[in-house]
């Protein structure tokens, strides 16, 4: 027999201790965590495809122990009811946009779609920079958990802006032409901004837009971008597409997970979800550049859609209305004011640099021999 030495005894004790610490992790790893998610988009949406890719990443990084089931819009509850459903545990989580909950707090729109970059000129990437480098994420969690007192853990997953002004049954040449139409706009303060401009704006979920247009309920509509709009069949009822829009010059989708579900996840699984969310943000940028360009080509070549530049008089009117509505809202909602001031402070730093240097791509594109 091997002589028992002090070193051997200590080594054996350490091994037993390590095994004791490892046992709960092994037991935890043996179970599979299943999380049911409802999205606010139909299964035909490219953003539903991205959420399925998110689920695949979580599955693969966890070795098959963390599985997300992705359901389309309306599978369990209506799109505008999803936050309450997650809060109450009717579903484990949901994918949508924070401005869908603007009826609970108007500040939600400053996170998912600050119009005209919050009236500051921030573009999609500088808005994401504000979230992760300028204190936006701390305010985002504060909004849900402290201000709105929702039992959820929120994360951003899909930066999809800028969104085009959208689809029209007949051409428009000015803001005055747009004022004659009934236009589907996002819910919340963006709708108020359009109304401040004299535009008759109404809100409805994405899946209802084409049927409403077919019935003559609306004359024009925006959704997200060319690829997703095409998947939803906008080209079947509209033949004029206006490319530039300030209403969602930044636009970012979120996931919210029931806090009870989130808190039960292991630290490893939480890290996997957070990492998959960041990976999805990068993938979304690549989707938008390529898939939207393909969709524009298809619209014009196969479906006879005319793609227009947006009438220039819409832009100054929109920026003026944005700041009017936002300043008015800041007087009524202290948290809205806190978020808006944070964005404006960040914008004063980054916009002079970022917008100026990004301008070279516009000039490069304008002179491109491949345009």
C-alpha positions, -999 to 999 in steps of 0.1 A, spaced: 0 0 0 11 35 -7 22 53 24 -2 81 34 18 113 35 6 148 46 9 160 9 -12 130 -3 -38 136 23 -40 173 14 -42 164 -23 -70 139 -16 -89 165 5 -86 191 -22 -98 167 -48 -128 158 -27 -135 195 -21 -133 202 -58 -156 174 -66 -181 187 -40 -180 222 -56 -183 207 -91 -212 185 -83 -239 212 -83 -226 225 -116 -227 190 -132 -262 184 -119 -272 218 -132 -257 211 -165 -276 179 -168 -309 197 -169 -322 215 -200 -336 249 -196 -365 257 -220 -376 293 -225 -407 302 -246 -405 334 -265 -431 353 -285 -420 378 -311 -438 408 -324 -431 398 -360 -446 372 -383 -426 341 -391 -419 354 -426 -399 384 -412 -361 385 -415 -361 395 -379 -379 363 -369 -351 345 -388 -325 365 -367 -343 355 -335 -341 319 -345 -304 323 -351 -302 338 -316 -318 307 -302 -294 285 -321 -264 303 -307 -278 298 -271 -284 262 -279 -249 256 -293 -230 276 -267 -247 258 -239 -242 223 -254 -279 219 -259 -288 229 -223 -304 263 -231 -332 262 -256 -354 291 -268 -386 284 -286 -394 313 -309 -431 320 -316 -444 345 -342 -466 375 -336 -500 366 -320 -491 330 -312 -500 335 -275 -510 372 -271 -514 403 -293 -482 422 -300 -491 452 -279 -499 429 -249 -466 411 -249 -448 431 -222 -476 424 -197 -476 388 -207 -439 385 -199 -443 404 -167 -470 380 -155 -452 349 -168 -478 340 -195 -447 337 -217 -411 335 -206 -399 362 -228 -407 384 -258 -391 402 -287 -404 436 -299 -395 473 -296 -395 494 -264 -417 521 -280 -446 495 -281 -450 502 -244 -451 540 -248 -486 540 -232 -468 529 -199 -440 555 -202 -432 578 -230 -395 574 -224 -396 539 -239 -393 555 -274 -361 572 -266 -344 538 -263 -358 519 -293 -365 547 -318 -355 582 -308 -369 602 -337 -343 621 -357 -317 606 -334 -335 621 -304 -336 654 -323 -298 654 -319 -286 639 -352 -274 606 -338 -274 578 -363 -280 541 -356 -244 533 -346 -239 564 -324 -272 555 -307 -259 521 -300 -227 537 -287 -248 558 -263 -264 526 -250 -232 508 -243 -207 536 -237 -228 566 -227 -249 552 -198 -279 543 -219 -281 507 -207 -283 516 -170 -311 540 -178 -328 513 -199 -328 488 -170 -339 516 -146 -369 524 -168 -382 488 -168 -374 477 -133 -376 509 -112 -398 534 -131 -422 510 -148 -418 483 -121 -420 455 -146 -408 421 -136 -384 417 -166 -348 417 -177 -343 437 -209 -316 433 -235 -311 448 -270 -306 425 -299 -314 441 -333 -303 476 -345 -323 479 -378 -324 516 -386 -326 538 -405 -361 529 -416 -375 544 -448 -404 568 -448 -423 540 -464 -450 530 -489 -475 551 -507 -503 543 -531 -496 574 -551 -465 597 -554 -460 626 -530 -440 657 -538 -442 676 -506 -452 675 -469 -485 690 -480 -492 660 -501 -485 637 -472 -509 656 -450 -538 645 -472 -532 608 -464 -538 584 -436 -504 570 -427 -494 541 -405 -467 552 -381 -451 536 -351 -470 540 -318 -460 566 -291 -443 599 -296 -434 593 -332 -471 593 -340 -474 625 -320 -445 640 -340 -463 633 -373 -495 647 -359 -476 679 -349 -466 681 -386 -502 678 -396 -500 642 -408 -529 619 -400 -509 591 -383 -524 558 -370 -506 529 -352 -511 492 -358 -490 460 -356 -470 450 -387 -492 420 -396 -523 443 -399 -508 469 -423 -513 452 -456 -549 441 -449 -557 476 -437 -542 490 -470 -562 465 -490 -594 477 -473 -586 513 -479 -582 521 -442 -547 536 -448 -531 553 -478 -495 549 -468 -474 531 -442 -439 525 -428 -427 492 -413 -390 484 -410 -370 481 -441 -371 469 -477 -364 432 -470 -389 428 -442 -415 450 -460 -412 428 -491 -417 396 -470 -449 411 -456 -462 418 -491 -463 456 -490 -455 457 -527 -488 440 -535 -508 471 -524 -483 500 -527 -461 509 -557 -442 539 -544 -415 536 -518 -398 566 -502 -363 557 -490 -352 583 -463 -371 587 -430 -363 605 -398 -391 589 -378 -369 559 -371 -335 570 -382 -324 548 -353 -344 517 -345 -334 488 -323 -353 457 -313 -352 442 -278 -359 411 -258 -375 411 -224 -372 380 -202 -394 374 -171 -373 383 -141 -381 351 -123 -370 331 -153 -338 352 -157 -329 349 -120 -331 311 -121 -306 309 -149 -270 300 -140 -243 326 -144 -231 306 -173 -265 307 -191 -269 344 -184 -235 351 -200 -246 329 -230 -278 349 -235 -259 382 -232 -232 371 -256 -258 358 -281 -276 391 -279 -244 410 -288 -237 386 -317 -272 391 -330 -266 429 -330 -236 424 -353 -255 399 -375 -284 423 -378 -262 450 -393 -250 426 -419 -285 414 -427 -297 450 -432 -270 460 -456 -272 430 -478 -309 418 -476 -323 453 -480 -301 460 -510 -314 428 -526 -349 437 -518 -347 471 -534 -334 455 -566 -362 430 -565 -389 456 -559 -378 476 -589 -370 447 -612 -398 422 -605 -427 441 -589 -426 475 -606 -421 495 -575 -408 531 -580 -382 540 -553 -381 578 -546 -361 601 -525 -382 617 -497 -394 652 -504 -368 675 -487 -393 698 -470 -403 668 -448 -370 668 -430 -368 703 -414 -405 700 -405 -399 667 -388 -369 679 -368 -388 709 -356 -418 688 -346 -395 663 -329 -379 689 -306 -413 705 -299 -428 672 -288 -398 660 -269 -393 693 -250 -431 693 -241 -428 657 -230 -397 664 -209 -417 689 -189 -443 663 -180 -422 632 -175 -390 636 -153 -376 602 -164 -381 612 -201 -362 644 -193 -334 624 -177 -329 601 -207 -332 629 -232 -306 650 -214 -283 620 -214 -287 615 -251 -282 652 -259 -251 654 -238 -237 623 -256 -247 637 -290 -229 670 -283 -197 649 -280 -200 624 -308 -222 639 -335 -197 666 -347 -171 638 -351 -191 608 -363 -215 625 -387 -186 645 -403 -164 614 -409 -194 593 -420 -201 619 -447 -172 606 -468 -192 574 -475 -221 595 -489 -197 614 -512 -180 581 -522 -213 565 -530 -226 595 -549 -196 593 -573 -195 555 -575 -193 540 -610 -215 511 -597 -245 531 -586 
